[in-house]
Amino acid sequence: MKNFTSAKLKKIISNIFSHSFLLILVLIWIAPLVWILLTSFRGEQGLYSTEIIPKTLTLSNYTRLFTETEIFNFGLWFMNTLIVSICSCIISAFYTLAVAYAMSRARFKMRKPFMNMALIMGLFPGFMSMIAVYYILKGVGLTEGYFILVALVLVYSGSAGLGFYIAKGYFDTIPRAIDEAAIIDGASKWDVFTKITIPLSKPIIVQTVIASFLAPWADFIFAKVIAGSNARYYTVSVGLFEMISRENVNQFFTRFAAGAVLVSIPMVILFLSIQRYYSEGNSGAVKG
């Protein structure tokens, strides 16, 4: 009985320490988010405020983002980013799923070497090719005017097919017997892919769509290099960075905080709108 009580006490103490440690980690993670949210409603201007909680609350930081566009046109940047992210998401998701399905189901001579090459290339960060990509785009005239947005879509979606490994792993779990039965019934490979495999793969499609949207939405490096000094075609990440440059930070910091909050809204909406499909992964097309 004494040993049982001692073991129970050790377990309670261990749980207290574990939960306390996790609580500290949660507070560390949440604190910057809460601070930036409170700052976005702060009525006092300027970066250097000793008050964590604003003395006055206002919505003017949000309204001024869209009304005072002489220096920083946040509304235009937001639309640029939304257009680029949606187009890149659609193209990238299709590329990734199509390549993953081909690698999972097809058998051809160069399949293994291609998979090894894709794995090795994926180990190198994308920005290593940044300068070369920029000069290629400049050579074909895609670094001026509206073509900047086209160039960004091409950059973000061009190499999407190399990230097929996760989707391929999921497709491998779907029995090939289903494909074979559908082909016997007269379905083409395209029918099998679109009407059977895709409906059975909703969880990996959700993961692919989210990743394909977040990459261009949050990217700074390629957007800054390709857009250069042409502020009309900035994305929100580049525009917000300009807001907190040395000469602007004290005047525009509260508006920067408001912009940072607004940037997170499309990502939250996207996740909430499609996360229900995680629980529907085993429903969809069936042979019958």
N, C-alpha and C positions, 0 to 999 in steps of 0.2 A: 504493500500500500504506500509505503514511504517512497519507494523508487518510482511508483506511478505518479505520485504528487510532484516529485522532483522533476520528472520528465515533462509533466504538464506545465510546470512553472517555467522551465527552459523554453518550451514551445511558445508560451505566451510572451516571454521576453524577446525571443527571436522575432515573433510577429510584430511586436511593437517597434523594434529597431528597423525591420524591413519596411513597414508601412511608413515610418517616420522618414526614412531615406527616400522612399518613392514620393512622399508628399513634398519633400524639399526639392526634388527634381521637377515635379509638376509646377511648383511655385516659380522656380528658375525659368522654366519654359514659358509660363503664362505671363510673368511680370513684364517682359518687353511688349507683348501684345496689348496688355491692359494700358501700359504707359502710352503707346502710340495712339491707342483709341482715345484716351483722355486728352492727349495733346491735340488731336484733331478737332476737339470741341473747345479748346482753350481760347478764351477771348483776348488774353494778353498776347501781344505780338513779341516776336523775338525768341531766340533759341535758349538763352541763358535765364532759366527760371528756376528758382530754388523750391518752388511748390510742385509736389508730385500731383496733387489734385488741383485742377484749375480754380482760380478765384471766381472767374466768370465763365459761363458756358454759352456757346453760340454756334449757330449753323453757318455763319458767314464764311468760314473757311471752305466749306463745301460749295456754297453758291459762288464764291469768288473764283473757284477753279474753272467754272464754266462761263463766267461773265467777264472777268478781267483777262482777256486773251491777248493783250498787246505784246506781252513778253513771253508768257508760257501758255500755249493753247492746249490745255489738258484734254478737252473734249475731242479735238482732232487726233491727238495721240492715242486716246482711248479707242476711237474708231479704227485707226490704223492697226493697232494691236489686235483688235477683235477680228478684223477682216483677215489679217495674216494668220492668226491662230486658228480660225475656223477652216480656212482653205488648207493650211498645213495639216491640221488634224484629220480632215477627210482623206487627203492624199496619203499621208503617212500611215494612217490606220489601214487603208486598203493595201498599200505596199507591204506592210508588215505581215498582215494576215495572209495575203496571197503567197508571199515567199515562205512563210511558216508552213502553210498547207502543202506547198510543193515539196519542201524539205521533209515533211512528215510522211507524205503518201507516195511521192514519185521516187523511182529508183533509176539513176542514170550514172554514167561513167564518172563525171567530175563532181558528184554529190559530196563525198567526203572531203576532197581538197577544198571545195568551195566553203563548206562549213568550217573547216579549220582556218581558212583565210579570213572568213568573217569574224571568227572568234579572236584572232590575232589583231585584226584592224580595230575591233571594238575596244581593245585595251588602251589605245592611244586616244587622248582627248581631242575633240573635234577642232578646237581652236588652233591646233598645230598646223592645220591647213588653211588658216584664216587668210593669210596674205596671198597665197596662191589662188584661193577661191575669189578673193576680191579682184585681183588682176584679170582673172578669166571673165568675171562678170563685167568688169570695166571694158575689156576688149570687145565684148559683144553688145555694149551699150546699155547695160542694165543697172547703171549706178546713177542715173539722172532721172528726175521727175517721178512720175507714177511707176516707172519701171523698178524703182527701189523696192516697192512693196512686192512686186513680182519676184525680184531677186531674193528677197527674204523667204518667200514661200518655197522657192526652188532650193535654197540652202537648207531650210528646216526639214523638207520632205525628201530631198535627194538621196540621203543615206539611210532613210528609215528602214529599208529592207534588210539592212545588216543587223537590226535588232530583233531578229525573228526567234531567238532561242527560247524565250519564255513561252511564246505562243505555240511554237513547235512542240514543246514539252506537254502542253495541254492537249494539242491535237493528237499526240501519241497515245493519250489515255482513252480516246474514242475508238471503239473496236472497228477494225477494218471490215469486219463482216457486214456492218451496216452499209458501207460503201458498195461492197460487192453485191449485196442483195438489191440495192437500188439500181446498179448498172445492169443486173440481170433483168430487172423490170423495165429497162429501156431508158434510164436516166443518163444524161451526159455527165462528164466530170464537172462541168460548170453547175449543173443542177445539183449534183451531190454537194459541192462546196457551198452554194448559196441557200439551198433548201433543206439540207440535212446538217452539215457540219457547223455552219454559222449559227442556226437556232440552238444547237446543242452546246455552243461555246460562249454563251453570254458573259460569264465571269471574266474570261480572258479578253473579250472584246471591250468590256468596261475598262479593264486595266490598260489596254492598249489605247483606247480613246482618251482617257485621262492623261496618260503619259504624253501622247501626241499633242494634246492641247497645252499642257503645262510647259513643255519645253520652249515653244516660241513665245508663250505669254510671259515667261519670266526671264528670257534670255537678254543679256546686255551686250556681250562682246561682239557678236556678229552684227547685231542691229546698229551698234555705234560705229563699227568700221564701215559698213555698207552705206549707212545714211550720212556719215561724215558730219559736216556742219549744216546740212540741210534740215533745219528744225521742223519744216512742214511735214516731213516723213519720218519723224521720230516715233518710236514706240514708247509706251509708258515707262518702261525701265530706264531708257535713255533720258526721257524728259524729266523724270523725278530726280535722276542723278544731277541734272543741270540745275535743278531747284536748290540743291544743297551744296553747290559750288561755293568757294570761299566768298565771292562777292554777293551771293544771293541768300546764303543760308539764314542769316539773322532776320531777313525780311519775309522769307517764304517758307520757313520751317513748319509752321502750323498748317499751311496749305499742303506742304509735302506729306505731313502726317495724314491729312484728309485724303490725299490721293492714294497713299499706301493702303488705307482702309478700303477705298473704292476698288482698287485693283484686286483685292481678295474676293470681292463679291461674285464675279463670274465663275471663279474656281469653285466656290461653295455651291452656287446654283448648279453647276455641271455635275458635281459629285452627288448632291442630293437628288437630282433628277434621274440619275442612272444607277445609283447604288442598290436600288431594289432588285436589279437584275442579277446581283450576286446570288440571291436565294432562288433564282429561277434557272440556274445553270443546267439542271437536269431535265427541264421541260423543253418542248419544242418539237422539231420534226421527228416523226416516227414512221416506220415502214408499215403500210397497211393499205 
